[in-house]
Amino acid sequence: MATPTTWEEVCERIYAQTLFHQNPDTAEAFAETEFQRYKNQHAFMNGKNITAKATPKDLWDIIDKIPQTGARQEENNQFCAILARGNFDLVPLGRVYGTHMLWLIPGNGALPEAELNDPEPDLPYASTQCETISYPDGYPSEGELQLKGAPGEDEEKLRRFIVLGWVVQGDEKRCRKTGHALVVDLEPGRDRNSWIVLAYHWPNDGEPSWDGECENYASETVELNSSYAEGVLPGDRNRTPVGKIKSLDNSIKRSVLRHFGRDFQFTIVRRGSTRGYIRSPRGPGLAHVMSWYLDSKTKKEVCFTKEGREYVRFNLETLKIPYCKRATESFNGEDGLHGTICDGGYITLQQRQLLAQQAAQEARMGASSQQPYPKADVRS
């Protein structure tokens, strides 16, 4: 193992060792002992402290270094190490819809699987820290059959991502979790775009709850325009199960990671209704978060539905998510962004384009008469 040459490398090495090889009861003492050992050996450690705060730039720099295969635990995992430290101040993201301040609490485990698979797959978990998602009209796993429109349109489906931590609203003295995790798209060619995903449950940080639990839970179904439901962003009227973060400054065309800050203003783009739907009194349904498992024989990662059926695969050699039979199955009855999905299963690309055009026209007509979403919200 190469000798570290900077304080940052020493911290990353110590925390990686602590995270993967130490009992939680002895981890703090181990880290302090190791830090002192390095301090006695290297002049660049003079005046350094192990409890120094990590900065947002530290986090963004490490995300840029994550390979598209994911942040593997067996490697010198700087990403896991910096999240495991827990020594961030609130990271300012900016003002959603230009009005309400959101922050990030970096950390591991911010987006747990919706439900454990039954039966449990006979494969080991993939050690890439990546997750995937199923949402009826946001990511139906068409893979190579994605609609091809204007440049960048194929980036409007979140499929394989890494989780950075919890999103909170408020200020530095008083804030609360929105229920969303901030995630980064790791698919090739997508410029590490930032999204938010609503979790099924999240810690309530000691706030009183009606049932006395220490977790908040998002309901499976909610009423349309239920602004008090869990997962509704400030200034909005409906919850956002999955949304892409885009700058309100039209000159910022690519990833917004490096633009996050107190003065940054952004919108959340909620994509939906590329399938057929009917108007419904229910609001958007939840997304289903899934972990990847490793199929070493095929050199592919695979994920499964909560019923234990294969959902989709990721090819570690080609870095592609190929066509999956889930695209041929029906989402009939599930709650999409603008209503209840009513398609009958697989439809051709031409039919999908026609449905998307019809849905967009109906959405515009509905918006002009009811205005169910804030003006800053962009929909397909």
C-alpha positions as CSV (number, residue, x, y, z in Angstrom):
1,M,0.0,0.0,0.0
2,A,1.4,3.4,-1.0
3,T,2.5,5.8,1.7
4,P,0.0,8.7,2.2
5,T,1.3,12.1,1.3
6,T,-1.5,14.4,2.5
7,W,-3.7,14.8,5.6
8,E,-6.8,14.0,3.5
9,E,-5.3,10.6,2.4
10,V,-4.5,9.7,6.0
11,C,-8.1,10.5,7.1
12,E,-9.6,8.5,4.2
13,R,-7.3,5.5,5.0
14,I,-8.2,5.6,8.8
15,Y,-11.9,5.9,8.2
16,A,-11.9,3.1,5.6
17,Q,-10.1,0.8,8.1
18,T,-12.5,1.9,10.9
19,L,-15.6,1.4,8.7
20,F,-14.8,-2.1,7.5
21,H,-12.6,-3.6,10.2
22,Q,-13.6,-2.2,13.6
23,N,-16.2,-2.9,16.1
24,P,-18.3,0.3,16.7
25,D,-17.4,0.2,20.4
26,T,-13.7,0.4,19.6
27,A,-13.8,2.5,16.4
28,E,-13.2,5.9,18.0
29,A,-10.2,4.8,20.0
30,F,-8.7,3.0,17.0
31,A,-9.1,6.0,14.8
32,E,-7.4,8.3,17.4
33,T,-4.5,5.9,17.9
34,E,-4.0,5.5,14.1
35,F,-4.1,9.2,13.6
36,Q,-1.5,9.8,16.3
37,R,0.8,7.2,14.7
38,Y,0.6,8.9,11.3
39,K,1.2,12.3,13.0
40,N,4.4,11.0,14.6
41,Q,5.7,9.7,11.2
42,H,4.9,12.5,8.7
43,A,5.8,16.2,8.9
44,F,2.7,17.2,6.8
45,M,0.6,16.1,9.7
46,N,1.9,18.9,12.0
47,G,-1.0,20.9,13.4
48,K,-3.6,18.6,11.9
49,N,-6.7,17.4,13.7
50,I,-8.8,14.3,13.0
51,T,-12.0,16.1,13.7
52,A,-11.5,18.8,11.1
53,K,-14.8,19.5,9.2
54,A,-15.1,18.2,5.7
55,T,-16.3,20.8,3.1
56,P,-18.8,20.5,0.3
57,K,-15.9,20.7,-2.2
58,D,-14.4,17.6,-0.5
59,L,-17.7,15.8,-1.2
60,W,-18.1,17.0,-4.8
61,D,-14.4,16.2,-5.6
62,I,-14.8,12.6,-4.4
63,I,-18.0,12.1,-6.4
64,D,-16.2,13.1,-9.5
65,K,-13.7,10.3,-8.9
66,I,-16.3,7.5,-8.5
67,P,-16.0,5.2,-11.5
68,Q,-19.2,4.4,-13.5
69,T,-19.2,0.9,-12.1
70,G,-19.8,2.4,-8.6
71,A,-17.8,3.0,-5.4
72,R,-16.6,-0.5,-4.5
73,Q,-16.0,-1.4,-0.9
74,E,-13.0,-3.6,-1.7
75,E,-11.1,-0.6,-3.1
76,N,-9.7,2.4,-1.2
77,N,-13.2,3.8,-1.0
78,Q,-12.9,7.5,-0.4
79,F,-16.6,8.0,-1.0
80,C,-17.7,5.7,1.8
81,A,-15.0,7.0,4.1
82,I,-16.0,10.7,3.8
83,L,-19.7,9.9,4.4
84,A,-18.9,7.6,7.3
85,R,-17.0,10.4,9.1
86,G,-20.2,12.3,9.9
87,N,-18.2,15.5,10.3
88,F,-20.0,17.8,7.9
89,D,-21.8,21.0,8.7
90,L,-25.1,21.3,6.8
91,V,-24.3,21.5,3.1
92,P,-26.3,24.2,1.4
93,L,-28.0,23.1,-1.7
94,G,-29.9,26.3,-2.5
95,R,-33.5,27.6,-2.9
96,V,-36.0,25.2,-4.5
97,Y,-38.3,27.1,-6.8
98,G,-36.2,30.1,-5.9
99,T,-37.8,30.5,-2.5
100,H,-37.2,27.8,0.1
101,M,-33.8,26.8,1.4
102,L,-32.8,23.2,1.2
103,W,-29.7,21.5,2.7
104,L,-27.9,18.2,2.6
105,I,-26.9,16.0,5.6
106,P,-24.3,13.7,4.0
107,G,-24.3,10.2,5.3
108,N,-24.7,6.5,4.5
109,G,-28.0,4.6,4.5
110,A,-30.2,7.6,3.5
111,L,-32.3,5.6,1.1
112,P,-33.1,2.1,2.4
113,E,-34.8,-0.5,0.2
114,A,-38.6,-0.2,0.1
115,E,-39.1,-3.8,1.2
116,L,-36.9,-6.9,1.5
117,N,-37.2,-9.3,-1.4
118,D,-39.2,-12.5,-0.7
119,P,-37.7,-14.9,-1.4
120,E,-34.2,-13.4,-0.8
121,P,-32.0,-13.8,-4.0
122,D,-29.3,-16.4,-3.8
123,L,-26.7,-13.9,-4.8
124,P,-24.4,-11.6,-2.8
125,Y,-25.0,-7.9,-2.6
126,A,-23.0,-5.9,-5.2
127,S,-20.3,-3.8,-3.4
128,T,-20.7,-0.7,-5.5
129,Q,-22.9,1.4,-3.2
130,C,-25.3,1.9,-6.1
131,E,-29.1,1.5,-6.1
132,T,-31.9,1.5,-8.7
133,I,-35.5,2.4,-8.8
134,S,-38.9,1.4,-10.2
135,Y,-41.5,4.0,-10.9
136,P,-44.5,3.4,-13.2
137,D,-44.1,6.4,-15.4
138,G,-40.6,7.6,-14.5
139,Y,-38.4,4.6,-15.1
140,P,-40.2,1.6,-16.7
141,S,-37.0,-0.1,-17.6
142,E,-37.2,0.3,-21.4
143,G,-33.5,0.4,-21.5
144,E,-32.4,0.7,-25.2
145,L,-36.1,1.4,-26.0
146,Q,-36.1,4.8,-24.3
147,L,-37.8,7.6,-26.1
148,K,-35.2,9.6,-28.1
149,G,-36.1,13.3,-28.3
150,A,-34.2,16.5,-27.9
151,P,-30.6,16.3,-26.8
152,G,-30.5,15.2,-23.2
153,E,-34.1,13.8,-23.2
154,D,-32.8,10.3,-22.5
155,E,-31.4,11.6,-19.3
156,E,-34.9,12.2,-17.8
157,K,-35.1,8.7,-16.4
158,L,-33.2,7.9,-13.3
159,R,-32.0,4.3,-13.3
160,R,-28.6,3.7,-11.6
161,F,-27.4,6.1,-8.9
162,I,-25.4,6.6,-5.7
163,V,-26.9,8.1,-2.5
164,L,-25.3,11.2,-0.8
165,G,-27.6,11.7,2.2
166,W,-30.8,13.3,3.5
167,V,-32.4,16.5,2.2
168,V,-33.6,18.9,4.9
169,Q,-35.5,22.2,4.8
170,G,-35.3,25.3,7.1
171,D,-32.1,27.0,8.4
172,E,-29.0,26.0,10.3
173,K,-30.7,26.4,13.7
174,R,-33.9,24.6,13.0
175,C,-34.5,22.2,10.1
176,R,-36.3,19.0,9.3
177,K,-36.0,16.2,6.8
178,T,-38.2,16.4,3.7
179,G,-38.1,12.6,3.5
180,H,-36.0,12.8,0.3
181,A,-32.4,11.5,-0.3
182,L,-30.1,13.4,-2.7
183,V,-28.7,11.0,-5.3
184,V,-26.3,11.3,-8.2
185,D,-26.9,9.5,-11.6
186,L,-24.0,7.3,-12.4
187,E,-25.0,6.2,-15.9
188,P,-22.4,6.9,-18.6
189,G,-23.0,10.1,-20.5
190,R,-25.3,11.7,-17.9
191,D,-22.8,14.1,-16.4
192,R,-23.6,12.9,-12.8
193,N,-26.9,14.7,-12.6
194,S,-28.5,15.3,-9.2
195,W,-31.9,13.9,-8.3
196,I,-34.0,13.5,-5.2
197,V,-35.9,10.3,-4.3
198,L,-38.6,10.1,-1.6
199,A,-37.8,7.3,0.9
200,Y,-40.4,5.0,2.4
201,H,-39.2,5.9,5.9
202,W,-36.7,8.2,7.5
203,P,-35.5,9.2,11.0
204,N,-37.7,11.9,12.6
205,D,-34.8,13.4,14.6
206,G,-36.6,13.3,17.9
207,E,-39.7,15.1,16.7
208,P,-42.9,13.9,18.4
209,S,-45.0,11.6,16.3
210,W,-48.6,10.4,16.8
211,D,-47.6,6.8,17.1
212,G,-44.5,7.3,19.2
213,E,-42.2,5.9,16.5
214,C,-38.7,7.2,15.8
215,E,-39.3,7.1,12.0
216,N,-41.5,9.0,9.7
217,Y,-43.3,7.0,7.0
218,A,-44.6,8.0,3.5
219,S,-48.1,6.7,2.8
220,E,-48.5,4.3,-0.1
221,T,-51.3,6.5,-1.5
222,V,-52.2,10.1,-0.9
223,E,-54.9,12.4,-2.2
224,L,-54.2,14.8,-5.0
225,N,-53.1,18.3,-4.0
226,S,-52.5,17.1,-0.4
227,S,-49.9,19.7,0.5
228,Y,-49.5,18.3,4.1
229,A,-48.6,14.8,3.0
230,E,-45.0,13.6,3.7
231,G,-42.7,14.2,0.9
232,V,-44.2,17.5,-0.3
233,L,-41.5,20.0,-0.9
234,P,-42.0,23.6,0.5
235,G,-43.9,25.7,-1.9
236,D,-45.5,22.7,-3.6
237,R,-48.9,21.0,-3.4
238,N,-48.1,17.4,-4.3
239,R,-45.3,15.1,-3.2
240,T,-42.3,14.4,-5.4
241,P,-41.4,10.7,-5.4
242,V,-38.6,11.2,-8.0
243,G,-37.3,14.5,-9.3
244,K,-34.3,15.9,-11.2
245,I,-32.7,19.0,-10.0
246,K,-32.2,21.7,-12.7
247,S,-30.9,25.2,-12.3
248,L,-33.3,28.2,-12.8
249,D,-30.3,29.8,-14.5
250,N,-30.7,28.7,-18.1
251,S,-26.9,29.2,-18.7
252,I,-26.2,26.2,-16.5
253,K,-26.8,23.3,-18.8
254,R,-24.9,20.4,-17.2
255,S,-24.7,18.9,-13.7
256,V,-25.5,21.3,-10.9
257,L,-23.3,19.6,-8.2
258,R,-20.6,22.3,-8.4
259,H,-23.3,25.1,-8.3
260,F,-25.0,24.0,-5.0
261,G,-24.8,26.8,-2.4
262,R,-26.7,29.4,-0.5
263,D,-27.3,31.6,-3.6
264,F,-28.2,28.7,-6.0
265,Q,-31.8,28.6,-7.2
266,F,-33.3,25.5,-8.8
267,T,-36.4,23.6,-9.7
268,I,-37.4,20.0,-9.4
269,V,-38.4,18.4,-12.7
270,R,-41.0,15.7,-12.3
271,R,-41.3,13.5,-15.3
272,G,-44.4,11.4,-15.9
273,S,-47.3,10.1,-18.0
274,T,-45.3,8.6,-20.9
275,R,-47.8,5.8,-20.5
276,G,-51.5,6.0,-20.7
277,Y,-53.3,7.3,-17.7
278,I,-56.7,8.4,-16.4
279,R,-57.4,11.3,-14.1
280,S,-57.4,10.2,-10.5
281,P,-58.1,11.7,-7.1
282,R,-54.9,10.3,-5.9
283,G,-51.5,12.0,-5.9
284,P,-48.2,10.5,-7.2
285,G,-47.3,7.0,-5.9
286,L,-44.1,6.0,-4.3
287,A,-41.0,4.8,-6.1
288,H,-39.6,1.4,-5.2
289,V,-35.9,1.5,-4.3
290,M,-33.9,-1.7,-5.0
291,S,-30.3,-2.8,-4.3
292,W,-28.0,-4.5,-6.8
293,Y,-26.8,-8.1,-6.5
294,L,-23.8,-9.5,-8.2
295,D,-24.1,-12.4,-10.7
296,S,-20.4,-13.2,-11.0
297,K,-21.0,-15.8,-13.7
298,T,-22.4,-13.3,-16.2
299,K,-20.4,-10.3,-14.9
300,K,-23.6,-8.4,-14.4
301,E,-25.4,-6.8,-11.5
302,V,-29.1,-7.7,-11.1
303,C,-31.9,-6.3,-9.0
304,F,-35.2,-7.8,-8.0
305,T,-38.8,-6.7,-7.3
306,K,-40.2,-7.1,-3.8
307,E,-41.9,-10.3,-5.1
308,G,-38.4,-11.7,-5.9
309,R,-38.7,-11.4,-9.7
310,E,-35.8,-10.2,-11.7
311,Y,-36.2,-6.5,-12.6
312,V,-33.2,-5.4,-14.7
313,R,-29.5,-6.0,-15.1
314,F,-26.4,-3.8,-15.4
315,N,-23.6,-5.0,-17.6
316,L,-20.3,-4.2,-15.8
317,E,-18.3,-4.6,-19.1
318,T,-20.5,-2.5,-21.4
319,L,-21.8,-0.2,-18.6
320,K,-25.3,-0.5,-20.1
321,I,-28.7,-1.5,-18.7
322,P,-30.1,-3.7,-21.5
323,Y,-33.8,-4.3,-22.4
324,C,-35.7,-6.0,-19.6
325,K,-38.9,-7.9,-19.7
326,R,-40.3,-5.6,-17.0
327,A,-41.1,-3.3,-19.9
328,T,-43.6,-5.8,-21.2
329,E,-45.5,-6.0,-18.0
330,S,-48.3,-3.7,-17.0
331,F,-48.2,-0.9,-14.5
332,N,-52.0,-0.9,-14.7
333,G,-53.6,0.6,-11.5
334,E,-50.4,2.2,-10.1
335,D,-50.3,5.9,-9.4
336,G,-48.3,8.0,-11.8
337,L,-47.6,11.6,-11.7
338,H,-50.8,12.8,-13.4
339,G,-53.2,10.0,-12.6
340,T,-53.6,6.2,-12.5
341,I,-51.7,4.2,-15.1
342,C,-54.0,2.4,-17.5
343,D,-51.8,0.9,-20.2
344,G,-52.1,-2.8,-20.9
345,G,-48.4,-3.8,-20.9
346,Y,-45.9,-3.5,-23.7
347,I,-46.5,-1.0,-26.4
348,T,-44.4,0.0,-29.4
349,L,-42.1,3.0,-29.5
350,Q,-44.5,4.7,-31.9
351,Q,-47.4,4.2,-29.5
352,R,-45.3,5.4,-26.6
353,Q,-44.5,8.6,-28.4
354,L,-48.2,9.2,-29.2
355,L,-49.2,8.6,-25.6
356,A,-46.5,11.0,-24.5
357,Q,-47.8,13.7,-26.8
358,Q,-51.4,13.1,-25.7
359,A,-50.4,13.1,-22.0
360,A,-48.5,16.4,-22.4
361,Q,-51.4,18.1,-24.2
362,E,-53.8,17.0,-21.5
363,A,-51.4,18.0,-18.8
364,R,-51.2,21.5,-20.3
365,M,-55.0,21.8,-20.5
366,G,-55.3,20.6,-16.9
367,A,-52.7,23.0,-15.7
368,S,-54.3,26.0,-17.4
369,S,-57.7,25.2,-15.7
370,Q,-56.6,23.9,-12.3
371,Q,-53.0,24.9,-11.7
372,P,-52.3,21.9,-9.5
373,Y,-48.5,22.5,-9.6
374,P,-46.3,25.5,-8.9
375,K,-45.2,27.4,-12.0
376,A,-41.6,26.4,-11.4
377,D,-42.5,22.8,-11.9
378,V,-41.7,21.4,-15.3
379,R,-43.6,18.4,-16.6
380,S,-43.5,16.3,-19.8
